[in-house]
Amino acid sequence: MFEKLRIKEHMEVANCEGLHVGTVDEVKDDAIKLTKSDSSDDMHHFLSLDDVEKIDDNRIYLKEGARIPEGLGTKAVMEDA
């Protein structure tokens, strides 16, 4: 288990395969607020702290099966291409 206090602004968030999902803007209650710049709709999106598998260096890894909002990370990059 990790401590949510270890999650800091600008940390990278990756899925269970290590692919970029987003960048932390802040932690609000039991959710990670991601920066707008990582989304294809230019809106903030949130991830549940329950979906975090581990924190390694400056990177947050999500659990397999974590709910990732549509249009984030590699999906947003592929949509823009």
HUCORQUI-V992872 format. One line per field, one symbol per residue. phi: phi as a letter, one per 40 degrees, with the letter a starting at -180 (. if undefined). psi: psi as a letter, one per 40 degrees, with the letter a starting at -180 (. if undefined). burial: # if it has 16 or more other ideal C-beta (glycine too) atoms within 10 Angstrom, else .. A space follows every 50 residues. Layout:
BEGIN
phi=???
psi=???
burial=???
END
This chain:
BEGIN
phi=.bbccccbdgccbbcccgccbabccabbfbbbccccccbcbfbcbbbccc cccabbfbbbbcccgccbddgbfcccccccc
psi=iiheeehiieiihiaeeeihdahhdihhbfihhiideeieefiiiiihde ehdihhbfhhhiiheihhiheibdddddde.
burial=......#...#####....######.#...#####..##....##.#... ##..#....###...#.##.###.##.....
END
